[in-house]
Amino acid sequence: MKDQIEINEGEIKLTINEKHEGKLYLSDLGLKPSDMELESGLLRFVIEIKNAAELKLYAMPTIEFSYTEDMGETHWQSEFNGEVISDKNDHHGHSTVILLNRKKLEALLHRHDNKLVIHAEFPKPAIIDTSKSYLNLFH
């Protein structure tokens, strides 16, 4: 089964059904910048991972969101299977890199269904650049 993207107001949901190695750009998933216009300055990006038992996590799972505007402080929080695994403020710039603790992810990993939720708060409306934003979770 192919990966699936669902776009709802205030939330982007990606269901990963296929094995991916290396960087997976949001544009390769079919997302366009117009899909990632954050008029409210809020982002909820949900990644559901199916058949995780077949996947190997990258040594340092990484997610990068690039945005077209120069932003002041942004707030990022990541939850995996209901537990907060990262909570940080990023200061000034055009992108945010989220480094995830592989050991913490592995300890929370379920056999079939896993959910990574990323919340972001921008100080003003933002547009995510899907050609520069990526997930690098598996190898």
C-alpha positions in Angstrom: 0.0 0.0 0.0 1.3 3.5 -0.9 1.9 6.3 1.6 -1.1 8.5 2.2 -1.4 12.2 2.8 -4.5 13.8 4.4 -4.8 17.5 4.5 -7.3 18.9 7.1 -7.6 22.4 8.4 -4.9 22.8 11.0 -3.4 19.3 10.4 -1.4 17.4 7.9 -1.5 13.6 8.3 1.1 11.4 6.6 0.6 7.6 6.8 3.8 5.8 6.0 3.0 2.3 4.6 6.2 1.9 2.5 9.8 1.5 3.4 11.9 4.7 3.0 15.6 5.1 3.2 17.3 8.5 3.5 15.7 11.9 3.1 12.0 11.9 2.2 11.1 15.4 1.0 7.6 16.6 1.6 7.3 17.6 -2.1 8.1 13.9 -3.0 5.0 13.0 -1.0 2.9 15.3 -3.1 2.7 18.2 -0.7 2.9 21.7 -2.2 3.7 24.9 -0.4 0.0 25.9 -0.9 -0.9 22.8 1.2 1.4 24.1 4.0 0.3 27.7 4.3 -0.1 28.3 8.0 -2.3 31.4 8.2 -2.7 30.9 12.0 1.0 30.3 12.5 0.2 26.8 13.9 1.2 23.5 12.5 0.2 20.0 13.6 2.0 17.4 11.5 1.0 13.8 12.2 3.1 10.9 11.0 1.6 7.4 11.4 4.1 4.6 10.8 2.6 1.2 9.9 4.5 -2.1 10.2 7.3 -0.5 12.2 8.7 -3.9 13.0 10.0 -4.1 9.5 11.8 -0.7 9.7 15.2 0.3 11.1 15.4 3.8 12.6 18.2 6.1 11.3 21.0 6.6 13.8 19.8 10.2 14.5 16.2 10.5 13.2 15.9 14.0 11.8 13.1 16.2 10.6 13.7 19.6 9.0 11.0 22.2 8.2 12.1 25.1 6.0 9.9 28.1 5.7 9.9 31.0 3.3 9.7 33.8 5.9 12.4 34.8 8.3 10.9 33.9 11.7 11.7 35.0 15.2 11.4 32.4 18.0 9.3 29.3 17.1 8.2 26.6 19.5 8.3 22.9 18.5 7.1 19.9 20.4 7.2 16.3 19.3 5.2 13.4 20.8 5.6 9.8 20.0 2.8 7.4 20.9 1.5 9.9 23.4 4.8 10.8 25.1 6.6 14.1 24.7 10.0 13.3 23.3 11.2 16.8 22.4 10.2 20.3 23.3 12.3 23.3 22.1 12.3 26.9 21.0 14.2 27.7 17.9 15.6 31.2 17.5 15.5 33.2 14.4 15.9 31.8 10.9 14.3 30.1 7.9 14.3 26.5 9.1 14.1 24.2 12.1 15.9 20.9 12.5 14.3 18.4 14.9 16.7 15.7 16.1 15.0 12.8 17.7 16.5 10.4 20.2 16.6 7.0 18.5 16.8 5.0 21.8 13.7 6.9 23.2 11.8 6.2 20.0 12.7 2.5 20.0 11.6 2.2 23.7 8.2 3.6 22.7 7.9 1.7 19.4 4.8 -0.6 18.9 4.8 -3.5 16.6 2.2 -2.2 14.1 0.9 1.3 14.6 3.0 4.3 15.8 2.2 8.0 15.8 4.6 10.9 15.8 2.9 14.2 16.2 4.8 17.5 15.7 3.3 20.8 16.9 4.8 24.1 15.9 3.9 27.6 16.9 5.1 30.4 14.6 4.9 34.1 15.7 3.2 35.0 12.4 1.7 33.2 9.4 4.2 30.9 7.6 4.6 28.9 4.5 6.5 25.6 4.7 8.8 25.1 1.7 8.0 21.4 0.8 11.0 21.1 -1.6 13.5 21.8 1.3 11.6 20.2 4.2 12.2 16.5 4.8 12.0 13.5 7.1 15.0 11.3 7.6 13.8 8.6 9.9 14.7 5.2 8.5 17.6 3.4 6.8 
